[in-house]
Amino acid sequence: MRYEPLNPDLGDALAELFEALRAAGAERWFHPHPLTREEAERLCAYDGDDVYAVLVDGTRVVAYGMVRGWDAGYEIPRLGIAVHRAERGQGVGRTLMERLHEEAQARGATQVRLTVYADNEPARRLYEELGYELELKGDDLVGYLAL
Ligand SMILES: CC(C)(COP(=O)(O)OP(=O)(O)OC[C@H]1O[C@@H](n2cnc3c(N)ncnc32)[C@H](O)[C@@H]1OP(=O)(O)O)[C@@H](O)C(=O)NCCC(=O)NCCS
């Protein structure tokens, strides 16, 4: 499995992952932007300071994630990930998170931030194992990790 920043060649494969995530109901937990083909193509053409990346197995995109906030001028960037349902429970999410932490650090971040619904048990456990301190804010948990 290889890590790749998004690029125009990944448009179709990313659109397929978005469609699979929608079909699996992942939008309830993960909705940083619409999970549509148009959005996949837009993201694959994106050229800015934020990080949008995937893990690829052969020609399939099995996980997608981002670290963003630099473009919008935030001091602490924010992470998000989603893994294809068929690939969960095998360390894919952890691998992508670790890779995104490296990217954030390489761009000068000393901390990253994320939000997670309190009832999203798999994501909570993953983030806690990675060392995030999660704190309830309204209906969401907000987590910070020092890099
Ligand atoms: C959350 C998500 C990214 C985890 O990805 P994954 O590839 O299954 O995670 P991993 O296999 O790397 O698991 C890492 C850790 O996460 C936790 N975890 C993963 N699946 C779990 C489950 N079904 N129940 C409880 N904990 C779970 C465990 O702590 C696990 O560590 P372990 O393997 O040592 O037990 C994935 O379930 C997903 O894409 N969910 C839908 C989208 C989403 O919720 N994104 C996060 C929004 S905040």
Ligand as a Chemical Component Dictionary entry (heavy atoms), coordinates in Angstrom:
data_LIG
# 
_chem_comp.id                   LIG 
_chem_comp.type                 NON-POLYMER 
_chem_comp.pdbx_formal_charge   0 
_chem_comp.three_letter_code    LIG 
# 
loop_
_chem_comp_atom.comp_id 
_chem_comp_atom.atom_id 
_chem_comp_atom.alt_atom_id 
_chem_comp_atom.type_symbol 
_chem_comp_atom.charge 
_chem_comp_atom.model_Cartn_x 
_chem_comp_atom.model_Cartn_y 
_chem_comp_atom.model_Cartn_z 
_chem_comp_atom.pdbx_ordinal 
LIG C1  C1  C 0 -12.342 5.389  11.998 1  
LIG C2  C2  C 0 -11.679 4.668  10.833 2  
LIG C3  C3  C 0 -10.905 5.706  10.004 3  
LIG C4  C4  C 0 -10.699 3.626  11.387 4  
LIG O1  O1  O 0 -9.969  3.070  10.291 5  
LIG P1  P1  P 0 -9.393  1.557  10.368 6  
LIG O2  O2  O 0 -8.505  1.393  9.176  7  
LIG O3  O3  O 0 -10.485 0.598  10.553 8  
LIG O4  O4  O 0 -8.532  1.635  11.706 9  
LIG P2  P2  P 0 -7.287  0.688  12.070 10 
LIG O5  O5  O 0 -7.507  -0.675 11.525 11 
LIG O6  O6  O 0 -6.037  1.407  11.697 12 
LIG O7  O7  O 0 -7.453  0.603  13.648 13 
LIG C5  C5  C 0 -6.693  1.384  14.501 14 
LIG C6  C6  C 0 -7.364  1.434  15.866 15 
LIG O8  O8  O 0 -8.653  2.023  15.745 16 
LIG C7  C7  C 0 -9.557  1.403  16.661 17 
LIG N1  N1  N 0 -10.622 0.724  15.912 18 
LIG C8  C8  C 0 -10.662 0.475  14.593 19 
LIG N2  N2  N 0 -11.822 -0.134 14.279 20 
LIG C9  C9  C 0 -12.505 -0.273 15.434 21 
LIG C10 C10 C 0 -13.779 -0.796 15.780 22 
LIG N3  N3  N 0 -14.586 -1.319 14.855 23 
LIG N4  N4  N 0 -14.178 -0.739 17.080 24 
LIG C11 C11 C 0 -13.387 -0.184 18.023 25 
LIG N5  N5  N 0 -12.166 0.335  17.749 26 
LIG C12 C12 C 0 -11.739 0.287  16.479 27 
LIG C13 C13 C 0 -8.749  0.411  17.443 28 
LIG O9  O9  O 0 -8.254  1.080  18.556 29 
LIG C14 C14 C 0 -7.632  0.099  16.487 30 
LIG O10 O10 O 0 -6.486  -0.342 17.137 31 
LIG P3  P3  P 0 -6.180  -1.917 17.297 32 
LIG O11 O11 O 0 -6.174  -2.460 15.898 33 
LIG O12 O12 O 0 -4.864  -1.915 17.959 34 
LIG O13 O13 O 0 -7.313  -2.442 18.111 35 
LIG C15 C15 C 0 -12.718 3.939  9.941  36 
LIG O14 O14 O 0 -13.559 3.166  10.765 37 
LIG C16 C16 C 0 -13.586 4.849  9.089  38 
LIG O15 O15 O 0 -13.207 5.244  7.990  39 
LIG N6  N6  N 0 -14.781 5.185  9.584  40 
LIG C17 C17 C 0 -15.730 6.024  8.828  41 
LIG C18 C18 C 0 -15.260 7.450  8.670  42 
LIG C19 C19 C 0 -14.900 8.078  9.997  43 
LIG O16 O16 O 0 -15.548 7.856  11.018 44 
LIG N7  N7  N 0 -13.833 8.883  9.971  45 
LIG C20 C20 C 0 -13.382 9.592  11.153 46 
LIG C21 C21 C 0 -14.184 10.824 11.324 47 
LIG S1  S1  S 0 -13.726 11.688 12.817 48 
# 
loop_
_chem_comp_bond.comp_id 
_chem_comp_bond.atom_id_1 
_chem_comp_bond.atom_id_2 
_chem_comp_bond.value_order 
_chem_comp_bond.pdbx_ordinal 
LIG C1  C2  SING 1  
LIG C2  C3  SING 2  
LIG C2  C4  SING 3  
LIG C2  C15 SING 4  
LIG C4  O1  SING 5  
LIG O1  P1  SING 6  
LIG P1  O2  DOUB 7  
LIG P1  O3  SING 8  
LIG P1  O4  SING 9  
LIG O4  P2  SING 10 
LIG P2  O5  DOUB 11 
LIG P2  O6  SING 12 
LIG P2  O7  SING 13 
LIG O7  C5  SING 14 
LIG C5  C6  SING 15 
LIG C6  O8  SING 16 
LIG C6  C14 SING 17 
LIG O8  C7  SING 18 
LIG C7  N1  SING 19 
LIG C7  C13 SING 20 
LIG N1  C8  SING 21 
LIG N1  C12 SING 22 
LIG C8  N2  DOUB 23 
LIG N2  C9  SING 24 
LIG C9  C10 SING 25 
LIG C9  C12 DOUB 26 
LIG C10 N3  SING 27 
LIG C10 N4  DOUB 28 
LIG N4  C11 SING 29 
LIG C11 N5  DOUB 30 
LIG N5  C12 SING 31 
LIG C13 O9  SING 32 
LIG C13 C14 SING 33 
LIG C14 O10 SING 34 
LIG O10 P3  SING 35 
LIG P3  O11 DOUB 36 
LIG P3  O12 SING 37 
LIG P3  O13 SING 38 
LIG C15 O14 SING 39 
LIG C15 C16 SING 40 
LIG C16 O15 DOUB 41 
LIG C16 N6  SING 42 
LIG N6  C17 SING 43 
LIG C17 C18 SING 44 
LIG C18 C19 SING 45 
LIG C19 O16 DOUB 46 
LIG C19 N7  SING 47 
LIG N7  C20 SING 48 
LIG C20 C21 SING 49 
LIG C21 S1  SING 50 
# 
